[in-house]
Every structure is written in structure tokens, then in C-alpha cells.
Amino acid sequence: MALSVSRRILRSFGSFHSQSSRASHGNWLFPVDSSTVVKDVPLSLSCRRLSTTILTPGTGDGSSFPGDSSTRSILMPDRKIGLYEDLVTRVTNFINEDKGLMILAGDVFDVPIRKDIIHRVVLWQLAKRQQGTHSTKTISEVSGTGKKPYQQKGTGRARHGTLRGPQFRGGATMHGPKPRSHAIKLNKKVRRLGLKIALTARVAEGKLLVFEDLEVLTHKTKNIVNYVNEMENTKKLLLVDGGPINEKLKLATQNLHYVNVLPSIGLNVYSILLHDTLVISRSAVDRIVERMHTPINRRTLVTLCA
């Protein structure tokens, strides 16, 4: 079952190549040139600590990149994926107001696509979430007498020493399932790479939107429905916030089966693949990048801090 589900997801996941730079709901991306200067500060690709930064448009109409001498168009042509280039995206909110620009780290949002990694991570998630509480009774656990049902010889019947055997109705189950863990092992590097690939795929499809925050004015569900209807080609929406989920947002989305909310710490590959549009708040982007840049080896982290 897990294998068939993962194959179905991968088939839908494989269509991103034909939609590599599609704009959605006013979202647009273009690579950041290392020589470009924003507010007199060069954007160096080697500086990963400042890879997610909020920028303000240089002009009121927002038709060109701030600080660029030439008027460069917002909608970029098709670009190659997986070059580890920092990307600039527009920051909006639920009512599509312009909130400036933000740089997405190239080593998190622009990595080479590998379907085999996605497949391994999905299998790992599906196997790990199985409860494993299935249980059957062995011959020592079935209720019943231990007396020999009839004598060994002379009856013309088969020889039996107990009525609790698997051949009798109400008897034991031989080699049946017992409570166990279905989890499989997967290296942390592979899990982290799978999340980067899933985020890269959504960026390449133009289905990753960055919001200033996920604050809503009211807890009414109809407002969220109107927001989703205004988004282009959106069937299932995943909202990711940096901290605890706003109570109004919880109430507004709890009755919508096609809108789900997650904190940034709970963002995972399977949830990204189940939703065609991903909306991330600015604080969530910072937390995700910080999480991806944290060394896996704790000893390395202690050495860097020292």
C-alpha cells in the first residue's frame, strides 16, 4: 500500500519540469547576481548566515529589481534548476499586498531534483507513522482447556492433544502479526535533502508563496475560502508559520479539508507533496533555512560554537 501511494505521489510530482518558472498569485523569482547591490550592500552567495533577507522595492511600481541600473522584468525566462543560486521572491499577504522582497537561500530552495530521494523519504515517513498495534493470540494465549480431547487410539479420529490449535474454530493463529515497529532507518542527510528537493520543486513550479505573516482579521471560514479562490490553480493549500499557529487561523481552517496549517518544525516532504500550493511566512523561511544549515553532527556544532 505504501509503495503504491508513493508511486502515485511521484507521478504527480514529476510534472514540475514543464512548469519550471510559472508565476502564481503574483509570485515571481529570479536568481540573485553576486554583483548586484541592494542598499549599497553586495549580495554574496558565500554568506549563508544572511541568505534570507527582507528587501524593500526600489520603485513604487515594483517593475524592476531594486538597485539594478537596467529595468529588468519581474517575470524571468526559463532557468535551469539545481544551480544553488540565491533567489529573490516577492513577499505578500492574504490580500496580495506588496510587502517587499526576500532572498531564498540557494542551497535550500535551488538544489538538483532527485526523485529517488523523494521516494525513499516518503517510504520512510509512511512506514514510521504506522501504529504497529496489530496483534493475534498464540496457542498459549487462547482461552480454553489444556485437556486432551479424546484418547490417542481407538476412535478412528486424528490425534489431538488440545483444542486450542490453529486447526480448530476459536483456536490460535500461527505466525500471526504481533505489536512491532514498522519504522525503517534513513540517514538524516537523506531526510534533509528530501525536504530541500521538495521545496525546490515547489519553487520551480511557481507554487511557493512567501507571506509577511499568516495573521487573519477574523476566524470566519469564508474569508479563507475567498483567499484560496483568488489563488490561481490551487486545489490544496498548506500554510506554514514560523511559531505557534494563530488561534484565529486554526478556527478559520479547521473545517476546510483542502487547507492545512503546520508550524515550520513540522514541515515534511509528504505534506508538501500532498498539497499543490505551499504558503510560508517570512519567519518560517528563516527557521527552515536555520534548520537546514544546522550541522547534523553535534560534535561539529560544538566545535563551531567554540
HELIX and SHEET records of a PDB file:
HELIX    1   1 ALA A    2  PHE A   13  1                                  12    
HELIX    2   2 GLY A   14  GLN A   19  5                                   6    
HELIX    3   3 GLY A  106  PHE A  109  1                                   4    
HELIX    4   4 LYS A  115  LYS A  128  1                                  14    
HELIX    5   5 LYS A  188  GLU A  205  1                                  18    
HELIX    6   6 THR A  221  GLU A  230  1                                  10    
HELIX    7   7 GLU A  247  THR A  253  1                                   7    
HELIX    8   8 SER A  264  GLY A  266  5                                   3    
HELIX    9   9 VAL A  269  LEU A  274  1                                   6    
HELIX   10  10 ARG A  282  HIS A  293  1                                  12    
HELIX   11  11 ARG A  298  CYS A  305  1                                   8    
SHEET    1   A 4 LEU A  29  PRO A  31  0                                        
SHEET    2   A 4 LEU A  87  THR A  92 -1                                        
SHEET    3   A 4 LEU A 101  LEU A 104 -1                                        
SHEET    4   A 4 ILE A  54  LEU A  55 -1                                        
SHEET    1   B 6 LEU A  29  PRO A  31  0                                        
SHEET    2   B 6 LEU A  87  THR A  92 -1                                        
SHEET    3   B 6 LEU A 208  PHE A 211  1                                        
SHEET    4   B 6 THR A 277  SER A 281  1                                        
SHEET    5   B 6 LEU A 237  ASP A 241  1                                        
SHEET    6   B 6 VAL A 259  PRO A 263  1                                        
SHEET    1   C 2 VAL A  37  VAL A  38  0                                        
SHEET    2   C 2 VAL A  41  PRO A  42 -1                                        
END                                                                             
